[in-house]
Amino acid sequence: MQFLTLNKNKSVFSLIALNCLITLQLAFFLAIPGWTQTIDDNRLYQANLLLGLGIRQHQTAQFAEAIASLDKALQLFRQNKNAVGEANTLSILGKIYFTLGQYKRAVDCYQQQRNVLLALGDRAGEAKALDDLSNTYIYQGNGNEAKKLHDLAQKIRKDIGNPQGEAAFLGNIGLAYESQGKFPQAIATYQQQLAIAQKSNDVVNINNSFNRLAQVYQSQGQYQQLMQLYQQQLAMATPAAGIAQQNQDRVRVADLLSQLAQVYKSQGQYLQAIEIYQQQLSTIRNLKDSLGEINSLSNLGGTYRQSGQYEQALEMYQQQLAIARNKNEQLQTGVALNNIGLTLLQAGKLSVAEKTLVDVTKVWELIRAKVGNNINYVQEQAATYRIWQQLLIAQNQPEAALEMAERSKSWSIAQLLGMRLSSEPAWAAAKTAPPELNPPTIDQIRQIAKQQNATLIEYSIIPDEGLYVWVVQPSGDVRFRRIDIKSQPTIYPVSSIADVVASIGEAIQIKGKSEASAKANIQTNPLLQLHQLLIKPIADLLPKETASRLIFITQQELSLVPFAALVDISGKYLIEKHTIVTVPAIQVLALTHKQQRGFAKNNALVVGNPSMPRIALFIGQPPQPLAPLVNAEQEAIEIAELLKAKPLIANQATKKTVLQQLKKAQTVHLATYGIIDSIKRQGIPGVIALAPGDGDNGVLSAAEILDLKLKTTLFLISATEVTKSQITSDGISGLSLSLISAGVPSVIMPLWSSPEVPTTFFMTEFYNQLNQTGDKAKALRQAMLKTKEQYPNPRDWAGFMLIGERK
């Protein structure tokens, strides 16, 4: 039997269209009188159609429909005594149940498939079925049964001489061990896979096992083993006959040399790294690969720079620049100028560094001016602004450095929203951002602090120096501090802020850690670490009055910090001392202040647990159904009563209905998921999950919100999807800035959500406080403090952040 196939470049819509075609075919044949009593060939044809339909439905994440189609196909194959079709159908059913986490059903399908294949005498198929069975048992936690089946599959393959299948299976076992954090077992399995693959000269599995071993060694900090692994691969990559094969080998050697040099550099062994990078550069030049040569020169120059050999570094970077300009590679030209500027700065040649930074800034402006260009220069332009800040601090100009930090944020906002700043020429982008989002001067920053009557705290992460922090007092006075992360005296050592932030969820049990393991982890409390890094060094600059307002201006991983929950050495949380607001840039406060409107209950829109849409949580993967938010339904009912509104529940909360009510709603409370990851759906990251209906998929994107004209005073989202997608600063900024640009002055969003979090209690307290004070920031603080009294774990009260205005 042949399965229908699709070109990988076809869209999901093509798959859906094909589903419809197959369904029509089935309907046609079923409509023929006496169809179900026709000859076996027709019944077999119908079974094959259903099998093909089930496969397509599986590919488009229509799991329930796929199971229904495949069950019918299985029945027909059995009626027709077609064992091959029966085995194929059972295999696909097993995969679907495995994807859904229904492991018992998957085991049942794979076991039935194995029995059919045993009867057919298909030993290779039986070994594959055993692979699937063993893998399912691993995910069930039944390691003994998994090993028994794995050993049986190995024996069958040895009997029929299929080492490639055995090696591939071992690779799957290794991945399963990795997913469970069993790294020694994963390493042993990959080494076994490598030995089998080398014995049979199986290049695909040799490379796979090497790559996985390198990944595990790297993640576990086993650098000596990692270096030995790369050296082993280099010894195997010997020149072969034929020009094409020689070039392939040189590419492989160059790549291995680069990775080996990187390991030496990460360990501070610069002399060895330089020597290996020089070998790599020579290999790349033999290939006449100009882009590879540019990257190699950049790596070599960076190693010279980090070892303090600035003249040698500049020589490498100048060669990099010459090639980039000769090839008219604008991005690489900018990269080279960034490298030169940073090296000149670190060498103390400040005036020449400044001229170089002026040149590289012009490069980014030229790229941005070309509408429709596909050059991804975002990270490199951000690097330019960081080097500018370093230069200005070196010149003792902290206020000018703050202006430059805000200029970087203005540009990032415009880039994220696909807009141009009003200060830019009209050709830069289609839409114009509000004028308030233009880069502010230091006088405008002082004015914003006075207008807000709050202390502004802006952080900037500088890779070579740690953290820059500016504290702008309500009076407009600006103070600057530099924080060296690695030498900062903290109770527990800190390697990077990103690592500390990433550990918050586990420490406060967001990701399902047990109480015992959470207590065992208390010695490295990330909330205490972050307080010592971010708050303690500027504590003397903060107001002493209880409940005084702090506005944090953050970037990158700092956008994911729950500032309310940062705790000092005495056990006191920051929210107990201050009222907290966050914004992605100071100039956003100018925009939200202009849009400021008092809280009103009139025309409230409340949504609770809409019938969840399917959404792709990873690039390249089919849409997956979001889990229902059962508790959100009760939350919506109670909040709707407080706001004197009728809640939209389940399939009432369609995207069309919500959009109709949204345009006139003054208060919006959505007890549904906000997906705040980095995937740019329709160009901007961030979406809201609503019920599908009327021909739409139920997904409200940030890009669609940006086009709205809203009169909303408060827009609150009470949940976020955290089990599969990764919350990112771009996701937070994309969704919140789209709402703000659409006219909303105050947005409340969660950094996490969990079924255990008492959201209904928290939200009820928030709205009760808001009704009394009309101050969103104070109401949020009081809700946190009240919830903390009954639920002490920060997981239950610290996840929400107010972005924008308090009034």
WOUR-V388338 format. One record per backbone hydrogen bond with DSSP energy under -0.5 kcal/mol. NH is the residue of the N-H (numbers start at 1). CO is the residue of the C=O. If there is no record, write none. Layout:
nh = (NH & NH)
co = (CO & CO)
This chain:
nh = (10 & 14 & 15 & 16 & 17 & 18 & 19 & 20 & 21 & 22 & 23 & 24 & 25 & 26 & 27 & 28 & 29 & 30 & 31 & 32 & 32 & 35 & 37 & 38 & 42 & 43 & 44 & 45 & 46 & 47 & 48 & 49 & 50 & 51 & 52 & 53 & 54 & 55 & 56 & 57 & 58 & 59 & 60 & 61 & 62 & 63 & 66 & 67 & 68 & 69 & 70 & 71 & 72 & 73 & 74 & 75 & 76 & 77 & 78 & 79 & 80 & 81 & 82 & 83 & 86 & 87 & 88 & 89 & 90 & 91 & 92 & 93 & 94 & 95 & 96 & 97 & 98 & 99 & 100 & 101 & 102 & 103 & 106 & 107 & 108 & 109 & 110 & 111 & 112 & 113 & 114 & 115 & 116 & 117 & 118 & 119 & 120 & 121 & 122 & 123 & 126 & 127 & 128 & 129 & 130 & 131 & 132 & 133 & 134 & 135 & 136 & 137 & 138 & 139 & 140 & 141 & 141 & 142 & 143 & 146 & 147 & 148 & 149 & 150 & 151 & 152 & 153 & 154 & 155 & 156 & 157 & 158 & 159 & 160 & 161 & 162 & 166 & 167 & 168 & 169 & 170 & 171 & 172 & 173 & 174 & 175 & 176 & 177 & 178 & 179 & 180 & 181 & 182 & 183 & 186 & 187 & 188 & 189 & 190 & 191 & 192 & 193 & 194 & 195 & 196 & 197 & 198 & 199 & 200 & 201 & 202 & 203 & 206 & 207 & 208 & 209 & 210 & 211 & 212 & 213 & 214 & 215 & 216 & 217 & 218 & 219 & 220 & 221 & 222 & 223 & 226 & 227 & 228 & 229 & 230 & 231 & 232 & 233 & 234 & 235 & 236 & 237 & 238 & 246 & 247 & 248 & 249 & 250 & 251 & 252 & 253 & 254 & 255 & 256 & 257 & 258 & 259 & 260 & 261 & 262 & 263 & 264 & 265 & 266 & 267 & 268 & 269 & 270 & 273 & 274 & 275 & 276 & 277 & 278 & 279 & 280 & 281 & 282 & 283 & 284 & 285 & 286 & 287 & 287 & 288 & 288 & 289 & 290 & 293 & 294 & 295 & 296 & 297 & 298 & 299 & 300 & 301 & 302 & 303 & 304 & 305 & 306 & 307 & 308 & 309 & 310 & 313 & 314 & 315 & 316 & 317 & 318 & 319 & 320 & 321 & 322 & 323 & 324 & 325 & 326 & 327 & 328 & 329 & 330 & 333 & 334 & 335 & 336 & 337 & 338 & 339 & 340 & 341 & 342 & 343 & 344 & 345 & 346 & 347 & 348 & 349 & 350 & 353 & 354 & 355 & 356 & 357 & 358 & 359 & 360 & 361 & 362 & 363 & 364 & 365 & 366 & 367 & 368 & 369 & 370 & 370 & 371 & 373 & 376 & 377 & 381 & 382 & 383 & 384 & 385 & 386 & 387 & 388 & 389 & 390 & 391 & 392 & 393 & 394 & 395 & 396 & 397 & 401 & 402 & 403 & 404 & 405 & 406 & 407 & 408 & 409 & 410 & 411 & 412 & 413 & 414 & 415 & 416 & 417 & 418 & 418 & 419 & 420 & 424 & 428 & 429 & 431 & 433 & 433 & 437 & 438 & 445 & 446 & 447 & 448 & 449 & 450 & 451 & 452 & 453 & 454 & 455 & 456 & 456 & 457 & 458 & 459 & 460 & 462 & 462 & 463 & 465 & 466 & 467 & 467 & 468 & 469 & 470 & 471 & 472 & 472 & 473 & 473 & 476 & 479 & 481 & 483 & 484 & 485 & 488 & 490 & 500 & 501 & 502 & 503 & 503 & 504 & 507 & 508 & 509 & 510 & 511 & 512 & 518 & 519 & 520 & 521 & 522 & 524 & 525 & 529 & 530 & 531 & 532 & 533 & 534 & 535 & 535 & 536 & 538 & 539 & 539 & 541 & 542 & 542 & 547 & 548 & 548 & 550 & 551 & 552 & 552 & 553 & 554 & 554 & 558 & 559 & 560 & 561 & 563 & 565 & 566 & 567 & 568 & 571 & 574 & 575 & 576 & 577 & 578 & 579 & 581 & 582 & 583 & 588 & 589 & 589 & 590 & 590 & 591 & 592 & 593 & 594 & 595 & 596 & 596 & 604 & 605 & 606 & 607 & 608 & 609 & 611 & 612 & 615 & 617 & 621 & 624 & 626 & 630 & 632 & 633 & 633 & 634 & 635 & 636 & 637 & 638 & 639 & 640 & 641 & 642 & 643 & 644 & 645 & 647 & 648 & 649 & 650 & 650 & 652 & 653 & 654 & 655 & 658 & 659 & 660 & 661 & 662 & 663 & 664 & 665 & 665 & 666 & 666 & 667 & 668 & 669 & 670 & 670 & 671 & 671 & 672 & 674 & 675 & 675 & 676 & 681 & 681 & 682 & 683 & 684 & 686 & 687 & 688 & 689 & 690 & 690 & 691 & 692 & 693 & 696 & 700 & 700 & 701 & 702 & 705 & 706 & 707 & 707 & 708 & 710 & 710 & 713 & 714 & 715 & 716 & 716 & 717 & 718 & 719 & 721 & 722 & 727 & 728 & 732 & 733 & 734 & 735 & 736 & 737 & 738 & 739 & 740 & 741 & 742 & 743 & 744 & 745 & 745 & 747 & 748 & 749 & 751 & 757 & 759 & 762 & 763 & 764 & 765 & 766 & 767 & 768 & 769 & 770 & 771 & 772 & 773 & 774 & 776 & 776 & 779 & 780 & 781 & 782 & 783 & 784 & 785 & 786 & 787 & 788 & 789 & 790 & 790 & 791 & 796 & 797 & 798 & 801 & 803 & 803 & 804 & 804 & 805)
co = (7 & 11 & 11 & 12 & 13 & 14 & 15 & 16 & 17 & 18 & 19 & 20 & 21 & 22 & 23 & 24 & 25 & 26 & 27 & 28 & 29 & 32 & 34 & 35 & 39 & 39 & 40 & 41 & 42 & 43 & 44 & 45 & 46 & 47 & 48 & 49 & 50 & 51 & 52 & 53 & 54 & 55 & 56 & 58 & 57 & 61 & 62 & 63 & 64 & 65 & 66 & 67 & 68 & 69 & 70 & 71 & 72 & 73 & 74 & 75 & 76 & 78 & 77 & 81 & 82 & 83 & 84 & 85 & 86 & 87 & 88 & 89 & 90 & 91 & 92 & 93 & 94 & 95 & 96 & 98 & 97 & 101 & 102 & 103 & 104 & 105 & 106 & 107 & 108 & 109 & 110 & 111 & 112 & 113 & 114 & 115 & 116 & 117 & 117 & 121 & 122 & 123 & 124 & 125 & 126 & 127 & 128 & 129 & 130 & 131 & 132 & 133 & 134 & 135 & 136 & 137 & 138 & 137 & 141 & 142 & 143 & 144 & 145 & 146 & 147 & 148 & 149 & 150 & 151 & 152 & 153 & 154 & 155 & 156 & 157 & 157 & 162 & 163 & 164 & 165 & 166 & 167 & 168 & 169 & 170 & 171 & 172 & 173 & 174 & 175 & 176 & 178 & 177 & 181 & 182 & 183 & 184 & 185 & 186 & 187 & 188 & 189 & 190 & 191 & 192 & 193 & 194 & 195 & 196 & 198 & 197 & 201 & 202 & 203 & 204 & 205 & 206 & 207 & 208 & 209 & 210 & 211 & 212 & 213 & 214 & 215 & 216 & 218 & 217 & 221 & 222 & 223 & 224 & 225 & 226 & 227 & 228 & 229 & 230 & 231 & 232 & 233 & 236 & 242 & 243 & 244 & 245 & 246 & 247 & 248 & 249 & 250 & 251 & 252 & 253 & 254 & 255 & 256 & 257 & 258 & 259 & 260 & 261 & 262 & 263 & 265 & 264 & 268 & 269 & 270 & 271 & 272 & 273 & 274 & 275 & 276 & 277 & 278 & 279 & 280 & 281 & 282 & 283 & 284 & 284 & 285 & 284 & 288 & 289 & 290 & 291 & 292 & 293 & 294 & 295 & 296 & 297 & 298 & 299 & 300 & 301 & 302 & 303 & 305 & 304 & 308 & 309 & 310 & 311 & 312 & 313 & 314 & 315 & 316 & 317 & 318 & 319 & 320 & 321 & 322 & 323 & 325 & 324 & 328 & 329 & 330 & 331 & 332 & 333 & 334 & 335 & 336 & 337 & 338 & 339 & 340 & 341 & 342 & 343 & 345 & 344 & 348 & 349 & 350 & 351 & 352 & 353 & 354 & 355 & 356 & 357 & 358 & 359 & 360 & 361 & 362 & 363 & 364 & 365 & 366 & 367 & 369 & 370 & 374 & 375 & 377 & 378 & 379 & 380 & 381 & 382 & 383 & 384 & 385 & 386 & 387 & 388 & 389 & 390 & 391 & 393 & 392 & 397 & 398 & 399 & 400 & 401 & 402 & 403 & 404 & 405 & 406 & 407 & 408 & 409 & 410 & 411 & 412 & 413 & 414 & 415 & 414 & 431 & 421 & 425 & 426 & 418 & 420 & 431 & 434 & 435 & 441 & 442 & 443 & 444 & 445 & 446 & 447 & 448 & 449 & 449 & 549 & 454 & 472 & 551 & 470 & 553 & 468 & 460 & 466 & 461 & 462 & 462 & 465 & 483 & 460 & 481 & 458 & 479 & 456 & 470 & 471 & 477 & 473 & 471 & 469 & 467 & 482 & 483 & 484 & 488 & 496 & 497 & 498 & 499 & 500 & 501 & 503 & 504 & 506 & 505 & 505 & 509 & 514 & 515 & 516 & 517 & 519 & 521 & 522 & 525 & 526 & 527 & 528 & 529 & 530 & 530 & 531 & 531 & 535 & 535 & 536 & 538 & 538 & 539 & 577 & 545 & 577 & 579 & 455 & 550 & 581 & 457 & 552 & 583 & 555 & 556 & 557 & 558 & 561 & 562 & 563 & 527 & 572 & 568 & 566 & 564 & 573 & 574 & 574 & 548 & 550 & 802 & 552 & 585 & 585 & 586 & 586 & 587 & 587 & 588 & 589 & 590 & 591 & 592 & 593 & 601 & 667 & 604 & 669 & 648 & 671 & 650 & 610 & 624 & 615 & 618 & 615 & 613 & 628 & 629 & 629 & 630 & 630 & 631 & 632 & 633 & 634 & 635 & 636 & 637 & 638 & 639 & 641 & 640 & 645 & 606 & 647 & 608 & 609 & 649 & 650 & 652 & 691 & 654 & 655 & 656 & 657 & 658 & 659 & 661 & 661 & 662 & 602 & 603 & 603 & 714 & 605 & 668 & 716 & 607 & 669 & 670 & 719 & 673 & 687 & 674 & 679 & 684 & 680 & 680 & 681 & 679 & 675 & 700 & 673 & 688 & 698 & 653 & 611 & 696 & 693 & 688 & 698 & 699 & 686 & 701 & 702 & 703 & 704 & 705 & 708 & 742 & 666 & 666 & 746 & 668 & 714 & 748 & 670 & 672 & 674 & 720 & 725 & 676 & 728 & 729 & 730 & 731 & 732 & 733 & 734 & 735 & 736 & 737 & 738 & 740 & 739 & 712 & 743 & 803 & 715 & 801 & 799 & 754 & 757 & 758 & 759 & 760 & 761 & 762 & 763 & 764 & 765 & 766 & 767 & 768 & 769 & 770 & 774 & 806 & 775 & 776 & 777 & 778 & 779 & 780 & 781 & 782 & 783 & 784 & 785 & 786 & 787 & 787 & 793 & 794 & 794 & 749 & 747 & 801 & 582 & 802 & 745)
